[in-house]
Amino acid sequence: MNTLEKEALYKFLLSVDQAFPIPLSCKVDLWEYTCKLVQKATLCIKTQGEGIVGLVAGYTEDLIDNMAYIAVAAVAEKERKKGIARELIVEFINICRQKQIERIHLYAVSTNIAALKLYDSLGFEVFTLEDEVRPMDVHLILKI
């Protein structure tokens, strides 16, 4: 990914930052996170014109128990409800299949009903941990 593409990814993360229940910028430095995603993540990106309108970023290398992890799934506000999130998650699932990864893990906020419905429709199942470190989130796993 060249510098312009990295800057486009950073700009996109800035634009969706406040859409997360806890903004990404409250957890990480967005530029450093952009660099980490570019270096280490599998990126599924939807562009429109010169900008990014959707992103699913996850980790498909150096896995524990052959399980990938989706770290970010976001769509620009004006582009929501157009199937972009589904398209990008399916792309990520297909990449995992090609790499013979057995499962995909993600967290979703329990109040994000649209996301939970989407994940359910794709076959993700709720998985409960006794000592859940993120009790306000729903822990989901897809068996591929």
Solvent accessible surface area in square Angstrom, and as a share of the most:
residue,aa,sasa,rsa
1,M,101,0.45
2,N,86,0.44
3,T,91,0.53
4,L,136,0.68
5,E,81,0.36
6,K,48,0.20
7,E,81,0.36
8,A,28,0.22
9,L,0,0.00
10,Y,66,0.25
11,K,146,0.62
12,F,7,0.03
13,L,0,0.00
14,L,87,0.43
15,S,82,0.53
16,V,3,0.02
17,D,9,0.05
18,Q,138,0.61
19,A,58,0.45
20,F,45,0.19
21,P,86,0.54
22,I,103,0.53
23,P,24,0.15
24,L,16,0.08
25,S,55,0.35
26,C,97,0.58
27,K,115,0.49
28,V,54,0.31
29,D,77,0.40
30,L,11,0.05
31,W,100,0.35
32,E,121,0.54
33,Y,25,0.10
34,T,0,0.00
35,C,33,0.20
36,K,91,0.39
37,L,0,0.00
38,V,37,0.21
39,Q,143,0.64
40,K,129,0.55
41,A,18,0.14
42,T,24,0.14
43,L,43,0.21
44,C,0,0.00
45,I,50,0.25
46,K,69,0.29
47,T,81,0.47
48,Q,107,0.47
49,G,78,0.75
50,E,175,0.79
51,G,32,0.30
52,I,21,0.11
53,V,16,0.09
54,G,0,0.00
55,L,0,0.00
56,V,1,0.01
57,A,0,0.00
58,G,0,0.00
59,Y,43,0.16
60,T,6,0.04
61,E,104,0.46
62,D,151,0.78
63,L,50,0.25
64,I,144,0.73
65,D,103,0.53
66,N,53,0.27
67,M,51,0.23
68,A,0,0.00
69,Y,64,0.24
70,I,8,0.04
71,A,34,0.26
72,V,3,0.02
73,A,32,0.25
74,A,13,0.10
75,V,13,0.07
76,A,22,0.17
77,E,135,0.60
78,K,183,0.77
79,E,20,0.09
80,R,98,0.36
81,K,203,0.86
82,K,129,0.54
83,G,43,0.42
84,I,13,0.06
85,A,30,0.23
86,R,98,0.36
87,E,82,0.37
88,L,2,0.01
89,I,1,0.01
90,V,55,0.31
91,E,72,0.32
92,F,0,0.00
93,I,9,0.04
94,N,61,0.31
95,I,39,0.20
96,C,0,0.00
97,R,130,0.47
98,Q,147,0.66
99,K,88,0.37
100,Q,150,0.67
101,I,7,0.04
102,E,99,0.44
103,R,66,0.24
104,I,0,0.00
105,H,23,0.10
106,L,3,0.02
107,Y,44,0.17
108,A,10,0.08
109,V,36,0.21
110,S,45,0.29
111,T,107,0.62
112,N,68,0.35
113,I,99,0.50
114,A,73,0.57
115,A,19,0.14
116,L,38,0.19
117,K,138,0.58
118,L,30,0.15
119,Y,17,0.06
120,D,103,0.53
121,S,67,0.43
122,L,31,0.15
123,G,38,0.36
124,F,5,0.02
125,E,111,0.50
126,V,102,0.59
127,F,97,0.41
128,T,116,0.67
129,L,72,0.36
130,E,179,0.80
131,D,130,0.67
132,E,40,0.18
133,V,124,0.71
134,R,86,0.31
135,P,108,0.68
136,M,140,0.62
137,D,27,0.14
138,V,26,0.15
139,H,17,0.08
140,L,6,0.03
141,I,18,0.09
142,L,14,0.07
143,K,148,0.63
144,I,67,0.34
